[in-house]
Amino acid sequence: MIRRALICCITFGLVACATQPHAPVTPPSSAGTPVKPAAGPAEAVPEKKQDLPPVDLTPVPFETARANFVRDTAARYGIDPAYIEATLAQAQIREPIIAAMSRPAERVKPWNEYRPMFITQARIDGGKKFFAEHRDELLRVQERTGVPAEVIVSIIGVETSYGKNAGNHRVIDALYTLAFKYPRTGDPAKLEREVRRELFFRDELAKLFELAKLEQLDINTLKGSYAGAMGMGQFMPSSYLDFAVDGNGDGRRDLFNSYDDVFSSIANYFVKKGGWVRGGTVAVPATLAAGREEFNPVDWTPNHTLADLAARGYQPVVPVRAVGATATPITLEGSDGKQYWLGFQNYYAITRYNISKMYAMAVFQLSQAIAGKELPPA
């Protein structure tokens, strides 16, 4: 869940979602730096980021930054500064969190190595069992939002192994650590990104106080990932505030214990953040005409008409019935060579949960397997 933070990264079952802090599987992109098309497969191309306003890179002492945070958060959300101070006094700077965030990114795994990390027989069977146990709630959300139940289940499976692995770090410790001690490499070329990441987590820490106030949560007992993502769907505080839904009508939005709230919130995220289209196609396999050059756009928005893509040599393998459908081409390195796909608006919606093309494909294919459909080879 999900504001997008550490781009293109996900630690197996620990960080999510609808947010963006995720451990290295695909490399993080530099904030504010447009990325040119690469010669390699599309999964290796980070999404182009919008230009960002300048950020002050002048170092601020910890004590000053902390005092400013208490003052500003209290004023911003109408919270007693003494309460914020007392809460932060119980928070700890955790070296394991700094170490986890400092780990160098792994090489970009090709699709035939990436998919088996997330799509296993155990995870498929677990998804089917989870679906069967919560069928009524899931189908109610599907009917109300248009987001297929199997896609909601797939997200929970990829993010937290169906709620079994939602993180063991205190959220207050994770966000406090990254808000004030975000690791520095000492590389001047990386300083701006590191400062922006720290400010991002500082804002998430402030929003945690707002969230605790609104939802009556005990801020000291909340557990989540080392980046502060919470619940079965791994929402960051900002995404919790923006997209969480009271699915069972009890007056609270509980993404830790209420399946109704979790299912409704994931679906709401897809609809509100991703523009999910009811009944729309997610992705279809395609062919690329012999001798034609791969098209790897730097922007993942599905704004290419099928006629435009056909002119570039792309043809869907199965009929696409949506009138005026637009898509983005996807290139994956499969075990038997290149795989070509066309991703539509609903595929783009999944990338808003985690900005990685392979993550979106893994979620989509796992959802298909949970629904009993045969998967193509990796």
C-alpha positions as CSV (number, residue, x, y, z in Angstrom):
1,M,0.0,0.0,0.0
2,I,0.6,2.2,-0.4
3,R,2.2,6.0,-1.2
4,R,5.0,5.1,-3.5
5,A,8.3,5.3,-1.7
6,L,11.3,3.1,-2.3
7,I,10.7,2.4,-6.0
8,C,10.7,-1.1,-7.5
9,C,11.7,-2.9,-4.4
10,I,9.9,-5.6,-2.3
11,T,11.1,-7.8,0.4
12,F,9.4,-11.1,0.2
13,G,6.2,-10.7,2.3
14,L,7.5,-7.8,4.4
15,V,7.1,-4.5,2.7
16,A,4.5,-3.4,0.3
17,C,2.5,-2.2,-1.1
18,A,0.6,0.4,-1.6
19,T,3.5,2.3,-0.5
20,Q,6.8,2.0,-1.8
21,P,9.5,1.0,0.6
22,H,10.5,-2.4,-0.5
23,A,13.8,-4.3,-0.2
24,P,15.9,-4.8,-3.2
25,V,14.7,-7.0,-6.0
26,T,14.5,-4.4,-8.7
27,P,16.7,-1.3,-8.4
28,P,15.4,1.9,-6.9
29,S,15.1,4.8,-9.3
30,S,16.7,8.2,-8.4
31,A,14.0,10.6,-7.4
32,G,13.4,13.4,-9.9
33,T,15.8,12.0,-12.5
34,P,14.1,11.2,-15.8
35,V,15.2,7.8,-17.2
36,K,16.0,7.3,-20.9
37,P,14.9,4.1,-22.6
38,A,17.3,1.3,-22.1
39,A,18.4,-1.4,-24.6
40,G,17.5,-4.1,-22.1
41,P,14.1,-5.7,-21.3
42,A,11.4,-3.5,-20.0
43,E,11.6,-4.9,-16.5
44,A,15.0,-3.3,-16.1
45,V,13.8,0.2,-17.0
46,P,12.6,2.3,-14.0
47,E,9.6,4.4,-14.6
48,K,10.2,8.0,-15.4
49,K,9.7,10.3,-12.4
50,Q,8.2,13.7,-12.6
51,D,10.4,16.7,-11.9
52,L,10.5,17.5,-8.2
53,P,10.9,20.9,-6.5
54,P,14.4,21.6,-5.1
55,V,15.3,20.2,-1.7
56,D,17.6,21.8,0.8
57,L,20.6,19.6,1.3
58,T,22.1,21.5,4.2
59,P,22.6,19.1,7.1
60,V,20.3,19.6,10.1
61,P,21.3,18.4,13.5
62,F,19.2,15.5,14.9
63,E,18.0,17.5,17.9
64,T,16.9,20.4,15.7
65,A,15.1,18.2,13.2
66,R,13.4,16.3,16.0
67,A,12.2,19.5,17.8
68,N,11.0,20.9,14.5
69,F,9.1,17.7,13.8
70,V,7.3,17.8,17.2
71,R,6.3,21.4,16.7
72,D,5.2,21.0,13.1
73,T,3.3,17.8,13.6
74,A,1.5,19.1,16.6
75,A,0.4,22.2,14.7
76,R,-0.5,20.3,11.5
77,Y,-2.7,17.7,13.1
78,G,-3.9,19.3,16.4
79,I,-2.0,16.9,18.6
80,D,-0.6,17.8,22.0
81,P,3.2,18.3,21.5
82,A,3.8,16.7,24.9
83,Y,2.2,13.5,23.7
84,I,4.3,13.5,20.5
85,E,7.4,14.1,22.6
86,A,6.5,11.3,25.1
87,T,5.9,8.9,22.2
88,L,9.1,9.7,20.5
89,A,10.9,9.2,23.8
90,Q,9.9,5.6,23.6
91,A,10.9,5.1,20.0
92,Q,14.3,3.6,19.2
93,I,16.8,4.1,16.5
94,R,17.2,0.6,15.2
95,E,20.5,-0.4,13.6
96,P,19.0,-3.5,11.9
97,I,16.6,-1.2,10.1
98,I,19.4,1.1,8.9
99,A,21.3,-2.0,7.8
100,A,18.4,-3.3,5.9
101,M,17.8,0.0,4.1
102,S,21.6,0.2,3.4
103,R,21.8,-3.1,1.6
104,P,22.9,-2.6,-2.0
105,A,20.3,-3.5,-4.6
106,E,20.6,-6.9,-6.1
107,R,21.0,-7.3,-9.8
108,V,17.8,-7.1,-11.7
109,K,16.4,-10.6,-11.9
110,P,15.0,-11.7,-15.2
111,W,11.4,-12.8,-15.2
112,N,12.2,-16.5,-15.3
113,E,14.1,-16.0,-11.9
114,Y,11.7,-13.4,-10.5
115,R,8.4,-15.3,-11.0
116,P,9.3,-18.4,-8.9
117,M,10.0,-16.1,-6.0
118,F,6.3,-15.3,-5.8
119,I,4.4,-17.9,-7.7
120,T,4.9,-21.3,-6.1
121,Q,2.5,-24.2,-5.7
122,A,2.3,-23.5,-2.0
123,R,1.3,-19.9,-2.6
124,I,-1.3,-20.9,-5.2
125,D,-2.8,-23.5,-2.9
126,G,-2.7,-21.0,0.0
127,G,-4.5,-18.5,-2.1
128,K,-7.2,-20.9,-3.1
129,K,-7.7,-21.9,0.6
130,F,-7.8,-18.2,1.7
131,F,-10.3,-17.4,-1.1
132,A,-12.5,-20.3,0.0
133,E,-12.4,-19.2,3.7
134,H,-13.4,-15.6,2.9
135,R,-15.4,-16.1,-0.3
136,D,-18.5,-14.2,0.8
137,E,-16.6,-11.1,1.9
138,L,-14.4,-11.1,-1.1
139,L,-17.3,-11.4,-3.6
140,R,-19.1,-8.5,-1.9
141,V,-16.1,-6.3,-2.4
142,Q,-15.8,-7.5,-6.0
143,E,-19.4,-6.7,-6.7
144,R,-19.1,-3.3,-5.1
145,T,-15.8,-2.2,-6.6
146,G,-15.3,-4.2,-9.8
147,V,-11.9,-5.4,-8.5
148,P,-11.7,-9.3,-8.9
149,A,-11.6,-11.2,-5.7
150,E,-8.6,-13.2,-6.9
151,V,-6.6,-10.1,-7.5
152,I,-7.2,-8.9,-3.9
153,V,-6.2,-12.3,-2.6
154,S,-3.1,-12.3,-4.8
155,I,-1.9,-9.0,-3.3
156,I,-2.3,-10.3,0.2
157,G,-0.4,-13.5,-0.8
158,V,2.5,-11.6,-2.4
159,E,2.7,-9.0,0.4
160,T,2.2,-11.0,3.6
161,S,1.7,-14.7,2.7
162,Y,-2.0,-14.3,3.4
163,G,-1.5,-12.3,6.6
164,K,1.1,-14.7,8.1
165,N,4.1,-12.4,7.6
166,A,3.1,-8.8,8.0
167,G,6.3,-7.7,9.8
168,N,7.8,-7.8,13.3
169,H,9.2,-4.3,13.6
170,R,7.5,-1.7,15.7
171,V,6.2,0.8,13.2
172,I,7.1,3.8,15.4
173,D,10.7,2.5,15.5
174,A,10.9,1.9,11.8
175,L,9.6,5.3,10.8
176,Y,11.6,7.1,13.6
177,T,14.8,5.5,12.5
178,L,14.3,6.3,8.8
179,A,12.9,9.8,9.5
180,F,16.0,10.9,11.4
181,K,18.8,8.5,10.6
182,Y,18.2,7.5,7.0
183,P,21.5,5.9,5.9
184,R,24.0,8.0,4.0
185,T,26.4,6.5,1.5
186,G,28.7,9.6,1.4
187,D,28.3,9.7,-2.4
188,P,27.5,13.3,-3.4
189,A,25.5,11.9,-6.4
190,K,23.2,10.1,-4.1
191,L,22.7,12.8,-1.4
192,E,19.6,14.4,-2.9
193,R,17.8,11.1,-3.1
194,E,18.8,10.2,0.4
195,V,17.6,13.5,1.8
196,R,14.3,13.1,-0.1
197,R,13.9,9.5,1.3
198,E,14.5,10.8,4.8
199,L,11.9,13.6,4.4
200,F,9.5,11.1,3.0
201,F,9.8,8.9,6.1
202,R,9.5,12.0,8.3
203,D,6.2,12.8,6.7
204,E,5.1,9.2,7.1
205,L,6.0,9.4,10.8
206,A,3.9,12.5,11.1
207,K,1.0,10.8,9.4
208,L,1.3,7.9,11.8
209,F,0.4,10.3,14.6
210,E,-2.6,11.5,12.6
211,L,-3.6,7.9,11.8
212,A,-3.4,6.9,15.4
213,K,-5.5,9.8,16.4
214,L,-8.2,9.2,13.8
215,E,-8.4,5.5,14.1
216,Q,-7.7,5.2,17.9
217,L,-4.7,3.0,17.4
218,D,-2.0,2.4,20.0
219,I,1.0,3.9,18.2
220,N,3.4,2.0,20.4
221,T,2.2,-1.5,19.7
222,L,1.7,-1.4,15.9
223,K,3.9,-3.9,14.0
224,G,4.9,-3.8,10.4
225,S,7.8,-4.0,7.9
226,Y,11.2,-2.4,8.5
227,A,10.0,0.5,6.3
228,G,6.8,1.1,8.3
229,A,4.3,-0.7,6.0
230,M,1.4,-2.2,8.0
231,G,-1.3,-4.8,7.9
232,M,-2.2,-7.6,5.6
233,G,-2.0,-5.3,2.6
234,Q,1.1,-3.4,3.8
235,F,-0.1,0.2,3.7
236,M,2.1,3.0,4.7
237,P,0.5,5.6,7.0
238,S,-0.2,8.0,4.1
239,S,-1.9,5.3,2.1
240,Y,-3.8,4.1,5.2
241,L,-5.2,7.6,5.6
242,D,-5.9,8.1,1.9
243,F,-7.3,4.7,0.8
244,A,-8.3,2.6,3.8
245,V,-12.0,1.8,4.0
246,D,-14.4,0.8,6.8
247,G,-15.6,-2.3,5.0
248,N,-17.8,-3.7,7.9
249,G,-19.4,-0.5,9.0
250,D,-18.1,-0.5,12.6
251,G,-16.8,3.0,12.3
252,R,-13.1,2.1,12.2
253,R,-10.6,1.2,9.4
254,D,-8.7,-1.8,10.8
255,L,-6.1,-3.2,8.3
256,F,-4.7,-5.5,10.9
257,N,-7.6,-7.7,12.0
258,S,-10.7,-6.9,9.9
259,Y,-10.8,-8.9,6.6
260,D,-13.7,-6.7,5.4
261,D,-11.6,-3.6,5.9
262,V,-8.5,-5.1,4.3
263,F,-10.3,-6.4,1.2
264,S,-12.2,-3.2,0.7
265,S,-9.1,-1.0,1.2
266,I,-7.0,-2.9,-1.3
267,A,-9.8,-2.7,-3.9
268,N,-10.3,1.0,-3.1
269,Y,-6.6,1.6,-3.6
270,F,-6.8,0.1,-7.1
271,V,-9.9,2.1,-8.0
272,K,-8.9,5.5,-6.5
273,K,-5.1,5.4,-7.1
274,G,-4.9,3.1,-10.1
275,G,-8.0,3.8,-12.0
276,W,-9.2,0.2,-12.1
277,V,-11.7,-0.5,-14.8
278,R,-14.5,-2.8,-13.9
279,G,-14.4,-5.9,-16.2
280,G,-11.3,-4.6,-17.9
281,T,-8.4,-6.7,-19.2
282,V,-5.2,-6.8,-17.2
283,A,-2.7,-8.1,-19.7
284,V,-2.6,-10.4,-22.7
285,P,0.4,-12.1,-24.3
286,A,1.5,-10.7,-27.6
287,T,3.9,-11.3,-30.5
288,L,6.5,-9.0,-32.0
289,A,6.9,-9.3,-35.7
290,A,10.3,-10.6,-36.8
291,G,12.8,-7.9,-37.4
292,R,10.9,-5.3,-35.5
293,E,12.6,-3.4,-32.6
294,E,11.3,-3.8,-29.1
295,F,9.5,-0.7,-27.8
296,N,10.3,-0.1,-24.1
297,P,8.6,3.2,-23.2
298,V,10.0,5.1,-20.2
299,D,6.4,5.9,-19.0
300,W,4.3,3.0,-18.0
301,T,1.0,4.7,-18.6
302,P,-1.0,2.5,-21.1
303,N,-1.5,5.3,-23.6
304,H,-0.6,3.5,-26.8
305,T,-3.5,2.4,-29.0
306,L,-3.6,-1.1,-30.4
307,A,-3.2,0.4,-33.9
308,D,-0.1,2.3,-32.8
309,L,1.4,-0.9,-31.3
310,A,0.5,-2.9,-34.4
311,A,2.4,-0.4,-36.4
312,R,5.4,-1.2,-34.2
313,G,4.9,-4.9,-34.8
314,Y,3.0,-5.9,-31.7
315,Q,-0.1,-8.1,-32.0
316,P,-2.1,-9.5,-29.1
317,V,-2.3,-13.3,-29.2
318,V,-5.9,-13.3,-28.0
319,P,-8.7,-10.9,-29.1
320,V,-9.1,-7.7,-27.2
321,R,-12.7,-6.7,-27.3
322,A,-12.5,-3.4,-25.5
323,V,-13.3,-0.6,-27.9
324,G,-10.5,2.0,-28.1
325,A,-8.3,0.0,-25.6
326,T,-4.9,1.4,-25.0
327,A,-1.9,-0.5,-23.6
328,T,1.8,-0.5,-22.8
329,P,4.2,-3.1,-24.2
330,I,5.9,-5.4,-21.8
331,T,9.1,-7.4,-22.5
332,L,10.0,-10.2,-20.1
333,E,13.1,-12.5,-20.2
334,G,11.5,-15.9,-20.1
335,S,13.2,-19.3,-19.7
336,D,12.7,-19.9,-23.5
337,G,13.5,-16.4,-24.7
338,K,11.7,-13.1,-24.8
339,Q,8.1,-12.9,-23.8
340,Y,5.9,-10.0,-25.1
341,W,2.8,-8.8,-23.4
342,L,0.4,-5.9,-23.6
343,G,-0.6,-4.3,-20.3
344,F,-3.9,-2.4,-20.1
345,Q,-5.3,0.1,-17.5
346,N,-5.8,-2.6,-14.9
347,Y,-2.2,-3.7,-15.3
348,Y,-1.1,-0.1,-14.7
349,A,-3.3,-0.1,-11.6
350,I,-1.3,-2.9,-10.1
351,T,1.9,-1.0,-10.8
352,R,0.6,1.8,-8.6
353,Y,0.6,-0.7,-5.7
354,N,4.3,-1.4,-6.3
355,I,6.0,0.4,-9.2
356,S,7.5,-2.7,-10.8
357,K,6.4,-4.3,-14.0
358,M,7.4,-7.7,-12.8
359,Y,5.6,-7.3,-9.5
360,A,2.5,-6.4,-11.4
361,M,2.9,-9.4,-13.7
362,A,3.5,-11.7,-10.7
363,V,0.4,-10.4,-8.9
364,F,-1.7,-10.9,-12.1
365,Q,-0.4,-14.4,-12.9
366,L,-0.8,-15.5,-9.3
367,S,-4.4,-14.2,-9.4
368,Q,-5.0,-16.3,-12.5
369,A,-3.6,-19.4,-10.9
370,I,-5.8,-18.8,-7.8
371,A,-8.8,-18.6,-10.1
372,G,-7.8,-22.0,-11.6
373,K,-6.4,-20.8,-14.9
374,E,-3.4,-22.3,-16.5
375,L,-0.3,-20.2,-16.4
376,P,2.2,-19.7,-19.3
377,P,5.8,-20.9,-18.8
378,A,8.0,-18.6,-16.8
